[in-house]
Amino acid sequence: MSKLPLLQPGNESDTAPAGTQPASGPSRRQLLKSGALALTAAGTASLVPAPLTESFAEHVHQEIAATPAGAYQPQAFLPHEWQTLRVLAEMIVPADEVSGSALDAKAPEFIDLLASNNDRLKTIFTSGFLWLDHEMTERANHPFRTAPEADRHALLHLLADNIEEGDAGYPSYVESVDYQRFEHYTTDPGNPVAHGLRFFGWARRLVVDAFYTTPMGVADVGFEGNKFLRTYEVPKEPMEYVKAKRAATK
Amino acid sequence: MQVIKSPDVYDVVIIGSGAGGGTAAQVLTEKGIKVAMLEAGGTIDPLTDFKEHVMPHDVPHRGAHDDASMYFGEAPYNYFAAPNGFWDIKGEPFTVAKGNKFQWFRSRVVGGRTNHWGRISLRFSDYDFEPYSTDGLGTDWPISYEEIAPYYERVERFVGITGSKEGLRTAPDGIFQPPPEPKVHERLIKESCDDLGIPCIPNRRAVITRRTNGRVPCHYCGQCGRGCKTASNYSSSTLQILPAVKAGKLDLITGAMAREILVDENAQVTGVSYVDKATRTERQIRCRSLVLAASACESARLLLNSQSRRFPRGLANGSGMVGRNLMDTVGFELLGQIPAMEGMPRYNTDGAGGGHLYVPWWLHDQKNKDFPRGYHIELGGGYSMPGLGSFQGVARKNGYGVDMKAAIRRNYGTYINLAGRGEMIPNHMSYCEIDPDVTDDFGIPVLRFHFQWTDYEWKQARHMERTFADIIEGMGGNVIGLSAPGRDGDGISVGGSIIHELGTTRMGNDPKSSVFNRWCQAHEVNNLFIADAAPFVSCPDKNPTMTIQALAWRTSDYLAEQLRKRNV
């Protein structure tokens, strides 16, 4: 609980289980009012190239010390970004009665690998994490990774719920002509979380891709193929299932 | 500049190694003719280059490519597909005239696009060779169905095509191997088609289901597009070119970008000037006759770039028809979601690759349609291998978390895709020419495309849309996406995107209106032949590859005879 905060002043723990920490400590606004921000190590870290500050180095060392031996060392992301990605991935693909979670399937590791080889992708995530932390701090006085579970879900629902254009709610999605860039929508400028939508689209896309391309994800949906067969036969049960279902609905 | 000339004079040089070049190489080398082949790309080794049976998690980037370029639409092609197909080739641009849309898919590898093609192998119908006589549009072919039919049969016996005898004029029967049995979604589509009076029959694909000419049958992994290590489907690389090279009958020169066809004062081809890509040097290879098989547009480009005092408009282009009559298949697709299939017991839907059933054209005799000619329908669906992007459509509509996971599970494998593939009528607005301003990285002038659909194609696509919606709704399904009237440009494929571009050096009996004669021999240069889809006169609603193969076989037989008689 005594670690130096990197992004937002506040009482936080990067290693605490997500959703278990109540909001506490001074809010960012309170710190701004007191003028404390500019004097904190975090304030310095934001002005000086991060790796050059002793406080940053200390933070990193603490992170590494807190990481279990043999744990994955992210290549693209800083420790707090890595924690944010893990919390976010676990929310997008949680464990359920069929399969494990994005963390169980090592989805963050896959995203880190790609981001470490593609600066554009990395920036999409690192800028998105900053937006997410800013927005969460405004809403719940915490960076995303340590915000209360209910607050995190409230924000993610705003980002994820696909409300058609013209509905009273937000966000609204408008078809983009730039479809080849995989950004299938542009955003209603009046939308209060407009600037997070594109990032969330990318985060969900990558987490879903990462999860469902692992043996765990493949087993979840029940893919039976990619086999070497001498003959190809279609079993009777699927057709009987469909026939029975259609008969029942007629 | 030093030009390196090969000391050998070949009987035949073939430019290009796809379905046409590969078939020509096979037929000519089997007759003991001395042949060299130029291929602009590299060679392949099926055992190491085909990514058959690789799951996404078997590679660290899972198909995104090492630099994650797939996520930005910048990957050269599907990572798992057989190598070297490109919508854009670095250093080898083409241009599209203002106000036009065209896409050009090229391969740069031995085997060309046959390494990953869809392998649908359909004979043209008798009426397809007489389009003008049938409805007054386009031009008749200089050959008839009866003349090409024996060559269809040779191709079918060599390649191996699945199918069934149906007795339909719109889908002439051939020599077929037993087709694989239909999958559940295909049976449901067929039931809906039955209700609508639409035929739905076993698909005809270049996949063997019985031991054929020493090849082992399909092992039903459904991954034909990745290339087949057991050569249980047709690629010119695995079945024709690599075996001929291995037997010492074919000299294969890779990395050879043809620049110009060389002719003497008697209008005879003497050789080919090409750029050796690896050394960026110009070289020449000499030959007694030349078979162009570089793909319809590359072949036209090469002829247009082969200008001389004798042929100021390009080689063999006295008619001005080189580059004209550019056509592509009319494409339109509609997706349906079938609620009755939600929760269905899972099974292996890989099969023999592609659809096990298809819909041949069924309204040939109906005279009151509002568009000419017709189309066939290709069926998609099943529990495909999860890959990057597989579940984005469902995820986007279902938020996140356990609800999203449940929706992905529920929707998996419940979609069907209906793809219409129809006939385009040639028009004067669709052609390719040499761009006066742009060259590629080898200094060779590039093509500029002009392409426009007309009402003929647009109305055909609207007929597809109505029909597909009827089929989907007949299955109790929901049409996803497009609804009438076709949402502007999305209601029809972009020209070239179906990758059936053809017609750019059409054949005919009249040298004033065609480039090649009935033997695919240039009217003006009698030792110049063509063996790709450039000489096609029309673009029937059957995929062109088997007709490329049959014509190439026929042309090669004719060329061999001419060589024997010393006529060329």
Interface residues (C-beta under 8 A of the other chain):
Chain A: M91 I92 V93 P94 D96 V98 S99 F110 L113 L114 A115 N117 N118 R120 L121 L156 H157 A160 D161 N162 Q180 R181 F182 H184 G201 R204 R205 L206 V208 D209 A210 Y212 T213 T214 P215 G217 V218 D220 V221 G222 F223 E224 G225 N226 K227 F228 L229 R230 T231 Y232 E233 V234 P235 E237 P238 M239 Y241 V242 K245 R246 T249
Chain B: H53 M55 P56 H57 P60 H61 R62 G63 A64 D66 D67 A68 S69 Y71 F72 G73 P180 E181 P182 K183 V184 R187 L188 C218 H219 Y220 C221 G222 Q223 A340 M341 G343 M344 P345 R346 Y347 N348 T349 D350 G351 A352 Y383 S384 M385 P386 G387 L388 G389 S390 F391 Q392 A395 R396 K397 N398 G399 Y400 G401 V402 M404 K405 A406 I408 R409 Y412 G476
